[in-house]
Amino acid sequence: MKIEVFDLWNKIPGVCDEKPVITAYIPDKKTSNAAVVIFPGGGYHGRAPHEGKGYAEFLAQNGISAFVVDYRVAPHEFPIELLDARRAVKFVRFNAEKLGIDKNKIAVMGSSAGGHLAALVSTFTKDALLEVENDEIESENYLPDAQILCYPVIETVEPFGHIGSGKNLLGENYPQMVPEVTPDEIAAEGTPQAFIWHTFEDGAVHIANSLHYAEKLKKIGTPVELHVFPDGRHGIGLCEGDVVADCDKKMLKHNSQWSKLLLNWLKYIGF
């Protein structure tokens, strides 16, 4: 596969000592003209490599172009993360023809807090409250065509929300701004179709996050495929490598089905 790193912005919006980048993983032999834009998890205070590079390599090995976004995290606060996510989708759309990608087949993918960001860029349709450069890339649409959510944070207040992610995202605006950035509250007609997976045993991000979001998507008429596995802790990603060295092998083998189910779903929706 070909791997190339690009600056996400020419003029970075917001006060910043960090340069957001997007890393392209282009397969040697494409089986699809779709693309997946990936936001790694990390509670909005970090970015987990196995949920970024790991996913991208898996997708590229299966013939699908993937892009990992090093979006900004705490101490940066909303709307910085959303602006980076929107820019990433626009960047791929703008470069779609050059990269052999159908600009109408772009999915976003995220795990944990990265899942919240993927869902947020799929549901938050207001202006993001911060001026950005007006270049050619910005003329593209930021709304993805599909969303892939792995054990996602959706809610950030009690009783089921992940409080840490909410506080890192919103800072001093937590919790008063929570309703504005809660995907299962703001999702509306036109929200892109979704693939979601989670485990009932997840002790960090409650299964209710995925159940409530899937229920809302169904209510507004958005197609959704949801897989819930009985066992497995939070953050197991592709169920391989050092990150799951302490996990039960039988469980990992069973839960690893999710990645094959994802490939099947992408074919099913025409990606």
N, C-alpha and C positions, 0 to 999 in steps of 0.2 A: 504494500500500500504506500501511497505518497502522503507524507505528513508535512504540513506547512503552517506557520504561525503568522497571523495578521494582527495589526493594531485594530481595535474595535472602533476607535474614534480618531479623527484628525485633531479636533479640539475637544478635549475631555470636559464634559459638563460637571459642574460642582467643584469645590475645593478638593484637590486630590494629590496624594503622593504615591499613588499606585496607578499603573497603566493597564487597563483592561485589554485582554487579547482574546482572540478566537482561533482555535487550532483546528485545521481541517484534516480529516482522515479520509482520503479518497481511495477506494478499492482499485486494485489492478484490473479486476474483472467485475464490472457492475452487473448486477442482476435486477437493478431498479433505478429509475430516474428520480426517486424521492430522496429527501435528505432529513436527517434528524439533528436538531440543535439541542445540546445537552447542558443542563445546569446541575453540577454536582451538589450533593447535600453537605451539610456541615453546620446546621443551626444558625445560619446567617452570620457565623463568625469564622468559618473556614470552608474549604472545598475538598472533599474526599476524593483522592485519585481513583479509587476503584469504582466510584460512581461517575467518573468523567472519562478518563483515558481508558479504563477497563471496558466501559460500555461502547465507546467509540471503536476500539479495536475489534470487539465482538461484531458490531454492525458492519464494519468495513470487511471483515473476514467473510461475512455473508452477503457481500456485494452491495451494501448500502452506504452512501456517503454520510459521514457524521462530523459534527462540529462541536467541540468542547469550549464552553465559555468560561473564562476566568472573570466572572462578574465581581463587582466590589461588594465587600461584606463589612460588618462592624469594624471600626467605629462609623463607617458610612451608614447613612440611614435612608429610608424611603424618602423620595422616589428614586434614588440612585440605582438600586438593584433592578427596579422595573425598567428604568431607562436603558441600562446595559442589556437587559433581556430583549427589549423591543428592538434595540439596535442590532442585536445578533440576528434576529429573524430578518430584519431589513437587509442586513449585510449579505446573507445567503441568497435572498431573493434578487438583490441587485446583481450578484455575481453568478446567478443560476445558469444562464446560457453558456458562459465561459467554462463552468464546471460540469456541464452536461446534466443539469438538474432541472426538473419541471418546477417552476416557481409556485405552482398551485398544489405541490405535494411536499409541503414542509411541516414536519411534526416537531414539537418541543417535547423534551424528556427531562424528568427530574426525580430525584430521590429525597425523601425527608423534606428539609427546608427547600431543597432544589425543586421538589415536587410542588411546594407551595408557589415558588416563583414561576414554574411552568404553568400551573393553574391560574396564577394571577395574570400573566401575560395573555392568557386565553379568555379572561373574563373582565379585566379592568379596562374600560373603554373611554374613560375620561382623560383629559389632558393631564400630563404628569407633573404639573406645577413647577417645572424648571425648564428654562429656555435651553435649546440645543442648537447646534450648528445647522444651517439650512443648506445642506449639500445634496447631491444626487441620490445618495443612499436614503436620506430621510424622506424622499418622495415615495418610497415603497411602503406597502401595508405591513404593519407589525403583527396582525392577528394570524396565528398559525392555522394550518388546516387540520391538525390533529394534535392530541396531547397524550403523552405516555407518563403515567405517574406511578412511581415505585414507593410503597409505604409512605405516602405524602403527608406532610403537615398541611392541613386545610384550616383548622381552627387554632386560635392562639390565646384563648381564655378558658377558664374552668367551665364545665367539668371535664371536657375531653381535649382541650387545646394544649399545644406545646408552648408553654409560657416563655421559655428562653428564646425561641425563634421570634416570637412577637416582640419581646423587649429589644432584641438585637436589631430587628427590622425597623421599629418605630421610635426607639429611644424615648425622649421626653414626651412624645405623642402617644405612648402606650399608657392606658388602654383606650383612650378616647377615639383614636382613629381605627381601632380594630374592625368595626363593621364595614368600613370602606375598603378593606383589603382582605376580606374573608370570602374566598371563592364560592362557597356554597350559599352565600347570601347575595352576592352580586351577579352570579351567573344568570344570563338571560338568553332569549332566543337569538340564535346565531353563534352561540358558544360552540367551538369545534368538538368533534367526536373524540371519545376518550377510551384508553386502555388503562386499567388500574389493577395493581395487585398489592396485597398486604398479607400479614399473618395475624391470626387471632391472639397469638401469644406476645405480640409486640408490646413491650413494657415501656417504651419511650414515646411512641406516637400511637395513641389509641386507635383501634380499628374503626371506631365511630367516625374518624376523619374521612376515611374512604367510603364508608357506608352512607354517610350524610351527603357527601358530594355526588356519589352515584345516584342517590335518590333524587337530588335536585336536578341533575342532568336529565334523568328520565322524565321528570315532571315538566321540563321546558322543551322536551322533544329532541334532545341531543342523544344520538346513539352512544351507548356506553357498554363496554365489556369489563366485568369485574371478576377477579380471581382472588379467593381468600384461602390461604393454607392454614391448617390447624396448628402447626408448630413452627418455631423459629423466632429468634430475637430480631431486634431492629438492626438495620444497616448491613444485611448479608449480601446485598448486591447480586452478582452472578453466582453466588454460592460456591466460590472457589478462591484459592490463594491463601495467603497468610492471614487475611482479615477474618477468616472463618476457621482457623486452625483449632479453636476450642469448641467447635460445634459438632453435634452428632452427625455422623456421615450418612446415616439413613435419611435423616431429615433433609440434609443438603441435597442428596440425590433426588428426593421427591420435589423439593421446592425449586430446584434448578429448571424444572419444566417451564417456569414462567417465561424464560427467554425464547424457548421454542414456540410457546403460545403467542408471544409478541410477534415473531416472524410470520406466523400463520395469520394473525390479525392484520398485519400490514398488507399482506397479499389479499386478504378478504376485502379490505377497503380500497383496493386498487393502487396501493403504494408499491 
